[in-house]
Amino acid sequence: HRPAVRVAGLVGDRQRRGGAKAGRRAPCAVLGSRDGDHPDDALPAAESQLVRARALEAAGSPLDAVAAYQTVYYSYPQSAEAEEVPEALNRMRSVLMAAYPEPTAELRLERANRLRDDGQIQSARREYQAIADDVNAPARDIARVRIAALAYHSGEGAQPLERLQALGRLGGEAEAERLYYLVQCFRRLERDDEMAQALSELASAAPVSPWRLKALMAGSSRFLVKDDPRQQGAFAACAGSFPDAPEADHCSWRAAWWAYRHHETGADRLLRQHLQQYPGSDKAGTAVFFLGRLAIQAIYARDYPVVQAVVLFFALVFVLAN
């Protein structure tokens, strides 16, 4: 039981400052805790990780302690606890020496991202620059893209656009992210033709990248607001390339609705496809209604292939439902 006594001493200061709360777990339980598996009344994430790191260090588990300290520093850079971590990490480095585990590029990027999202642009820039200077591709290229895009997060359009274009073509997800930001910059500057070109380049460079999905959503919303016919292609690409994404239901409906509203050939096919792929869609009833209207119009126009397709579809739905 000696380690538990030492751990209790480590958290004693905290409990004296804030008062021991009813129902809080014993300090020794912190050793095995992870984010998300403590109850709602437990310590906040950054604080619990710091307590855990100190407990692991006191229990003679320096490698695990480093991992917990790094979680605080890189995942919660805005927290007060993060300010206490550098001294502890230096202490762990002197203990472990060559065995000290350096933070991964992904973890370092996470810290920079969180600083950026918190509006600490200059701090984020320093973190990204350090990554670009220290690591190899692909993390280096991702850091370079995010440095170039920082001005976009400050509300600018022309400056980040120029910097992103100056990077030239990159590879992998870094190029997908660069093109995504180009789409967003063109969108902000209302340069729709160039935005459409960037979307086309992204389709070739990274057809199933999450950055392409985000770019398609940004581009299609711009086209929708402007009632630009290119929205139909953007929505169709979203639904076709990312059928399992949460946005796909909306994209599928928008593509079908555009086709119906503009009397395009194949509107009935897109409406049936929407019902088949997303039967739980909140637009399912609307799709059925407009399929019925298309069937009536086809009867009057004697467009029997459309009539046959619609009748066959509803017959199939009836058989499956019963």
Residue pairs with C-beta under 8 A, 6 or more apart in sequence:
3 28
3 58
3 59
3 60
4 26
4 27
4 28
6 58
6 59
7 27
7 28
7 30
7 31
7 54
7 55
7 58
7 59
8 27
8 28
10 27
10 51
10 54
10 55
10 58
11 27
11 30
11 51
11 54
11 55
14 47
14 51
21 41
23 39
23 41
24 41
24 42
25 38
25 42
27 51
27 55
28 55
30 48
30 51
30 52
30 55
31 52
31 55
31 56
31 59
33 42
33 48
33 52
35 45
35 48
35 49
35 71
38 48
42 48
43 51
45 76
46 72
46 75
46 76
46 79
46 80
46 81
46 82
47 79
47 81
49 68
49 71
49 72
49 75
49 76
49 81
50 68
50 69
50 72
50 81
50 84
50 85
52 68
53 65
53 68
53 69
53 71
53 72
53 85
53 88
54 65
54 88
56 62
56 64
56 65
56 68
57 65
57 88
57 92
62 92
62 95
62 96
63 96
63 99
63 101
65 88
65 92
66 89
66 92
66 96
66 100
66 101
67 101
69 85
69 88
69 89
69 92
70 85
70 89
70 103
70 107
72 79
72 81
72 82
72 85
73 82
73 85
73 86
73 89
73 111
74 103
74 107
74 108
74 110
74 111
75 107
75 110
75 111
75 114
76 82
76 114
77 111
77 114
77 115
77 118
77 123
78 114
78 115
78 118
78 120
92 100
93 100
105 131
105 135
105 139
106 139
108 127
108 130
108 131
108 135
108 139
109 128
109 131
109 139
109 142
109 143
109 146
111 127
112 124
112 127
112 128
112 131
112 143
112 146
113 124
113 146
115 123
115 124
115 127
116 124
116 146
116 150
116 153
121 150
121 153
121 154
124 146
124 150
125 147
125 150
128 143
128 144
128 146
128 147
128 150
129 143
129 147
131 139
131 140
131 143
132 140
132 143
132 144
132 147
135 143
137 171
137 174
138 171
138 172
138 173
138 174
141 170
141 171
141 172
141 174
141 175
142 173
142 174
142 177
144 167
144 170
144 174
145 164
145 167
145 170
145 174
145 177
145 178
145 181
146 177
147 163
148 160
148 163
148 164
148 166
148 167
148 178
148 181
149 160
149 163
149 164
149 177
149 181
150 160
151 159
151 160
151 163
152 160
152 181
152 184
152 185
152 188
157 185
157 188
157 189
158 185
158 189
160 181
160 185
161 182
161 185
161 186
161 189
164 178
164 181
164 182
164 185
165 182
167 178
169 175
170 178
172 206
173 206
173 209
173 211
175 205
175 206
176 202
176 205
176 206
176 209
176 211
176 212
177 211
179 198
179 201
179 202
179 205
179 206
179 211
179 212
179 215
180 202
180 211
180 212
180 214
180 215
180 218
182 198
183 195
183 198
183 199
183 202
183 215
183 218
183 219
184 215
184 218
186 192
186 194
186 195
186 198
187 195
187 218
187 219
187 222
192 222
192 223
192 226
192 228
192 230
195 219
195 222
196 219
196 230
198 215
199 215
199 216
199 219
199 234
202 209
202 211
202 212
202 215
203 212
203 237
206 212
207 241
208 241
208 242
212 241
213 238
213 241
213 242
213 245
213 247
216 234
216 235
216 237
216 238
216 241
216 242
216 251
217 238
217 247
217 251
219 234
220 231
220 234
220 235
220 238
220 251
220 254
222 228
223 229
223 230
223 231
223 234
224 231
224 254
229 258
229 262
231 254
231 258
232 254
232 255
232 258
232 259
232 264
235 251
235 252
235 254
235 255
235 258
236 251
236 255
238 245
238 247
238 248
238 251
239 248
239 251
239 252
239 255
239 277
242 248
242 251
243 277
248 277
248 278
249 278
249 281
249 283
252 270
252 273
252 274
252 277
252 278
252 281
253 274
253 278
253 281
253 283
253 287
255 270
256 267
256 270
256 271
256 273
256 274
256 287
258 264
259 266
259 267
259 270
260 267
260 270
260 271
260 290
260 294
267 294
268 291
268 294
268 306
268 309
268 310
269 309
271 287
271 290
271 291
271 294
272 291
272 309
272 310
272 313
274 281
274 283
274 284
274 287
275 281
275 284
275 287
275 288
275 291
275 313
275 317
278 284
281 287
291 310
291 313
291 314
292 310
294 306
294 310
295 306
295 307
295 310
295 311
297 303
298 304
298 306
298 307
298 310
299 307
